[in-house]
Amino acid sequence: MATGLMMISSIIFIIFASLWTYHDAASDTLKPGDTLNSSSSLVSASGKFSLYFYVYIDGSNNNSYLAILNKEAPNNVWIGNRDTPIVYPSSAVLTLDWNNTLKLTHQGGDPIVISSAPQTSNISTSVVATLLDSGNFILQEVNSTDGSTKQLGINHKSGHLWSMSSWATYNNPMPGPFTLDWDPNGHQLQIRRQGVLYWTSGVFTSSSKTFEFISAEESKLRYNFSVVSNENEDYFTYTAVDHDQSDQKPQWVLTFMGSFHDGSFNFAQAEDCDGYNTVGGCVRGSAK
C-alpha cells in the first residue's frame, strides 16, 4: 500500500501502512549504522507488523521491494520503493546512516533515499527508525513518543504531498491509476484516475466531523476525523476508534479498480463512476 515526511513532536511519518502477513522474530528498530538485508527483518513490538524485502516475480521482470506486512490481515500493504524497484537478485540493503538518512543501497545503482531527519533536529540527539504496532515506520528521536495517526495533505514549506496510490494490478505494487488525496481548499477527500478528478467525499463538516458522501453513522463508529490548517501545512488526519472486542484496527485501502475501503466498510466505489452521474460523490465528466 506506499514518499516524504511530516514532523510532529519529533516524529517523522514515512508511510501509511495497512495490510499483509509475514513471520519472524527480530528487533523493531534500526539505529545509526544498522542495516537490514534480504535475510533479516524488523518486527513491531507486539509482532503484528513486519518489514522486510519482498520479491515480486513476473516472468523476466523480477523486482525486490521493501514491504510492510500485517500478520492479522493477509493483504498487500506499503511498498517503500514502488517507483524505483530493485532488479532481483541484486542485493538490496536498508541502512540508517550517521546523517540520519534512511536509504536503500544495491549493486549497480544509486542509493534510494526513503527519508531524512530534518537538519534542524538536535545533532546531539540520536535518531532511530522504528516499526510501530500501528504499522507506521518512522524516524524519531530516541525516547520520543510514537504515533499512529494517518494523514493526507500538503506541507507548504517543502511542497510535499501526503497521498495514497493504488497498485498497478492486484499483485503488482508499482503505482497504479488511482490516487487519494486531500483538497485543502474544498475541505474534502478526492480520488483521481490518472490525474483526472473522479470522486469526492463532499465537504468535511468540522462540527459533526463527517463528510457529505461518506456514511456518518459508519464513519463515526470507526474513526475520529480532524483537519489541521495553518501557514505551514494543511492536512486531514484520522485515528481508529478503539474496540474492546478486537485488537484489529481498520486500515485504508485504495484498489487498482478504484474502490476505497478499510476491509469491511466501503468509503467509495469510484469504479462505478462513469462520468455521467454525480451519485455518491462521482464527478461528472470523469469517464474512464
Wavefront OBJ file of the C-alpha trace (Angstrom):
o trace
v 0.000 0.000 0.000
v 3.296 3.038 -0.285
v 7.348 9.161 -0.016
v 8.017 12.184 2.118
v 7.526 13.219 5.709
v 5.983 15.410 8.395
v 7.413 16.222 11.832
v 5.070 16.048 14.852
v 6.723 16.234 18.271
v 9.989 14.926 16.798
v 8.236 12.106 14.913
v 8.546 11.865 11.151
v 5.877 9.805 9.450
v 7.220 7.865 6.496
v 4.189 5.909 5.349
v 0.637 4.774 5.660
v 0.985 1.084 6.389
v -2.054 -1.112 6.053
v -2.328 -4.865 5.459
v -0.127 -8.091 4.865
v 1.315 -11.152 6.532
v 4.792 -12.473 7.396
v 6.597 -14.020 10.342
v 9.905 -13.584 12.124
v 11.381 -12.624 15.483
v 13.566 -9.551 15.353
v 14.119 -6.027 16.625
v 11.640 -3.257 15.797
v 14.332 -0.574 15.429
v 17.293 0.416 13.267
v 19.953 2.527 14.977
v 22.505 4.684 13.105
v 24.889 2.343 11.301
v 22.458 -0.599 11.362
v 21.425 -2.397 8.165
v 18.599 -4.661 7.025
v 19.109 -7.132 4.165
v 17.131 -9.864 2.403
v 17.769 -12.362 5.207
v 16.574 -10.124 8.059
v 13.514 -8.121 9.082
v 12.103 -5.670 11.594
v 9.105 -6.757 13.686
v 6.900 -4.384 15.694
v 6.807 -4.815 19.482
v 3.624 -6.915 19.513
v 4.746 -8.960 16.498
v 1.821 -7.689 14.422
v 3.796 -5.938 11.660
v 6.979 -6.958 9.829
v 9.235 -5.014 7.481
v 11.370 -6.977 5.040
v 12.405 -7.307 1.388
v 9.684 -8.777 -0.830
v 10.453 -10.213 -4.278
v 7.789 -9.792 -6.960
v 8.254 -12.373 -9.727
v 6.623 -11.643 -13.090
v 8.268 -13.676 -15.817
v 11.514 -11.969 -16.771
v 10.815 -8.918 -14.578
v 11.771 -9.921 -11.043
v 11.950 -6.981 -8.639
v 12.772 -6.549 -4.964
v 10.728 -4.179 -2.783
v 10.870 -3.019 0.814
v 7.495 -4.048 2.272
v 5.475 -3.843 5.486
v 3.124 -6.719 6.287
v 0.380 -7.355 8.842
v 0.099 -10.952 10.031
v -3.540 -10.407 11.079
v -4.683 -9.341 7.611
v -3.119 -11.206 4.646
v -3.366 -8.412 2.093
v -0.777 -6.279 0.349
v 0.469 -3.205 2.148
v 3.019 -0.432 1.914
v 5.913 -0.696 -0.547
v 8.812 1.646 0.129
v 10.390 1.801 -3.345
v 7.403 1.412 -5.675
v 8.744 3.936 -8.212
v 12.273 2.530 -8.079
v 12.143 -1.275 -7.856
v 15.452 -3.074 -7.431
v 16.101 -5.754 -10.026
v 16.361 -9.143 -8.336
v 18.768 -10.836 -7.496
v 20.730 -7.616 -6.929
v 21.341 -7.491 -3.181
v 19.344 -4.661 -1.552
v 20.214 -3.243 1.875
v 18.254 -0.779 4.028
v 20.560 1.490 6.038
v 20.154 4.256 8.601
v 23.369 6.227 8.192
v 25.062 8.605 10.629
v 23.469 11.606 8.879
v 20.044 10.307 9.956
v 19.154 9.300 6.403
v 17.214 6.111 5.761
v 18.151 4.719 2.348
v 18.285 1.636 0.150
v 21.581 0.645 -1.454
v 22.033 -2.013 -4.109
v 24.544 -3.275 -6.636
v 24.765 -1.311 -9.864
v 22.503 1.566 -8.864
v 22.342 4.848 -6.985
v 21.132 4.898 -3.369
v 17.368 5.318 -2.946
v 16.555 7.762 -0.137
v 13.466 6.717 1.824
v 13.590 9.565 4.339
v 15.874 12.006 6.124
v 15.500 13.670 9.518
v 15.465 17.479 9.201
v 18.765 19.196 9.837
v 17.023 21.350 12.454
v 16.928 18.317 14.753
v 19.290 18.387 17.720
v 22.519 16.966 16.324
v 23.435 15.518 19.708
v 20.164 13.575 19.859
v 20.208 10.090 18.398
v 17.621 9.302 15.716
v 16.312 5.776 15.126
v 13.938 4.157 12.607
v 11.166 2.198 14.333
v 8.366 -0.051 13.097
v 5.368 0.704 15.331
v 2.447 -1.507 16.295
v 0.264 0.931 14.324
v 2.046 -0.219 11.151
v 3.849 3.105 10.688
v 7.596 3.039 10.023
v 9.033 6.263 11.431
v 12.203 8.203 12.038
v 12.157 9.553 15.586
v 14.420 10.844 18.300
v 15.302 8.252 20.926
v 12.718 8.083 23.739
v 10.171 10.220 21.874
v 6.522 9.155 21.943
v 5.237 7.206 18.979
v 2.127 7.979 16.936
v -0.455 6.087 14.934
v -2.208 8.970 13.176
v -2.723 8.664 9.423
v -2.882 11.780 7.257
v -3.432 13.204 3.788
v -2.457 16.735 2.822
v 0.335 19.131 1.920
v 3.383 20.672 3.563
v 3.537 24.232 2.210
v 7.194 24.718 3.128
v 8.538 21.657 1.320
v 5.706 21.275 -1.202
v 5.386 17.620 -0.235
v 2.014 15.918 -0.661
v 0.854 13.078 1.597
v -1.356 10.842 -0.506
v -2.264 7.220 -1.219
v -1.952 5.491 -4.570
v -3.322 2.193 -5.787
v -1.226 -0.706 -7.026
v -0.876 -1.162 -10.793
v -2.636 -4.551 -10.658
v -3.793 -6.973 -7.973
v -0.251 -8.274 -7.362
v 1.983 -5.587 -8.927
v 2.972 -2.914 -6.370
v 4.057 -0.314 -8.944
v 1.962 2.903 -8.667
v -1.432 2.412 -10.306
v -4.075 4.645 -11.923
v -5.863 5.864 -8.772
v -4.684 8.302 -6.098
v -6.408 9.527 -2.933
v -5.527 12.958 -1.557
v -6.868 15.861 0.472
v -8.212 19.054 -1.123
v -7.358 21.795 1.414
v -9.423 24.405 -0.423
v -12.568 22.295 -0.763
v -12.027 20.508 2.577
v -12.729 17.130 1.041
v -11.090 13.830 0.160
v -10.739 13.167 -3.550
v -9.851 10.273 -5.813
v -8.141 10.914 -9.138
v -7.758 8.493 -12.004
v -4.578 9.170 -13.968
v -4.666 12.738 -12.667
v -8.323 13.411 -13.509
v -10.727 14.125 -10.635
v -13.009 11.123 -10.325
v -14.708 11.117 -6.923
v -15.010 13.407 -3.897
v -16.150 12.765 -0.346
v -18.089 16.016 -0.214
v -17.225 18.793 2.222
v -15.963 17.876 5.686
v -18.130 19.418 8.416
v -15.981 20.267 11.431
v -18.862 20.419 13.910
v -20.104 16.887 13.183
v -16.755 15.566 11.857
v -18.481 13.921 8.893
v -18.364 14.018 5.090
v -21.277 14.625 2.744
v -20.898 11.395 0.747
v -19.488 9.053 3.421
v -21.879 7.346 5.817
v -21.810 9.404 9.019
v -23.094 6.541 11.140
v -20.426 4.090 9.984
v -17.517 6.529 9.935
v -18.182 7.903 13.450
v -18.295 4.376 14.841
v -14.907 3.593 13.318
v -12.871 6.826 13.181
v -12.008 10.158 14.718
v -11.535 12.664 11.875
v -9.880 16.075 12.139
v -8.370 18.764 9.915
v -5.240 20.851 10.550
v -4.759 24.083 8.611
v -2.030 26.682 9.136
v 0.636 28.571 7.207
v 2.966 25.569 7.212
v 0.621 22.720 6.312
v -2.914 21.643 5.500
v -3.903 18.054 6.154
v -6.710 15.678 7.033
v -5.987 13.108 9.707
v -7.749 10.119 11.206
v -7.327 7.666 14.045
v -9.221 4.426 14.515
v -11.720 4.219 17.370
v -10.680 1.592 19.925
v -12.860 -1.507 20.109
v -12.625 -3.738 23.172
v -13.665 -6.825 21.220
v -10.632 -6.868 18.925
v -7.112 -5.520 18.601
v -7.558 -5.374 14.838
v -7.646 -1.782 13.587
v -9.244 -0.881 10.239
v -6.761 0.057 7.516
v -7.475 2.215 4.473
v -7.049 0.597 1.065
v -7.314 2.077 -2.445
v -7.542 -0.698 -5.034
v -6.343 -0.663 -8.631
v -10.037 -0.691 -9.677
v -10.763 2.475 -7.702
v -12.526 1.007 -4.679
v -11.762 2.830 -1.422
v -12.408 0.764 1.724
v -10.999 -0.359 5.070
v -11.591 -4.093 4.779
v -15.229 -4.069 5.872
v -16.587 -0.586 5.138
v -16.669 0.980 1.657
v -15.993 4.704 1.628
v -16.391 4.898 -2.142
v -16.863 2.731 -5.208
v -15.069 5.024 -7.634
v -15.025 2.228 -10.208
v -18.784 2.831 -10.583
v -18.275 6.453 -11.655
v -18.940 6.598 -15.403
v -18.590 10.342 -15.998
v -22.333 10.898 -16.392
v -23.610 10.856 -12.816
v -22.811 12.545 -9.521
v -24.247 9.861 -7.257
v -22.272 9.191 -4.084
v -19.581 11.737 -4.910
v -18.895 10.747 -8.530
v -17.619 13.653 -10.637
v -19.402 14.389 -13.920
v -17.156 14.305 -16.970
v -14.598 11.887 -15.488
v -15.368 8.990 -17.853
v -12.930 6.098 -17.971
l 1 2
l 3 4 5 6 7 8 9 10 11 12 13 14 15 16 17 18 19 20 21 22 23 24 25 26 27 28 29 30 31 32 33 34 35 36 37 38 39 40 41 42 43 44 45 46 47 48 49 50 51 52 53 54 55 56 57 58 59 60 61 62 63 64 65 66 67 68 69 70 71 72 73 74 75 76 77 78 79 80 81 82 83 84 85 86 87 88 89 90 91 92 93 94 95 96 97 98 99 100 101 102 103 104 105 106 107 108 109 110 111 112 113 114 115 116 117 118 119 120 121 122 123 124 125 126 127 128 129 130 131 132 133 134 135 136 137 138 139 140 141 142 143 144 145 146 147 148 149 150 151 152 153 154 155 156 157 158 159 160 161 162 163 164 165 166 167 168 169 170 171 172 173 174 175 176 177 178 179 180 181 182 183 184 185 186 187 188 189 190 191 192 193 194 195 196 197 198 199 200 201 202 203 204 205 206 207 208 209 210 211 212 213 214 215 216 217 218 219 220 221 222 223 224 225 226 227 228 229 230 231 232 233 234 235 236 237 238 239 240 241 242 243 244 245 246 247 248 249 250 251 252 253 254 255 256 257 258 259 260 261 262 263 264 265 266 267 268 269 270 271 272 273 274 275 276 277 278 279 280 281 282 283 284 285 286 287 288
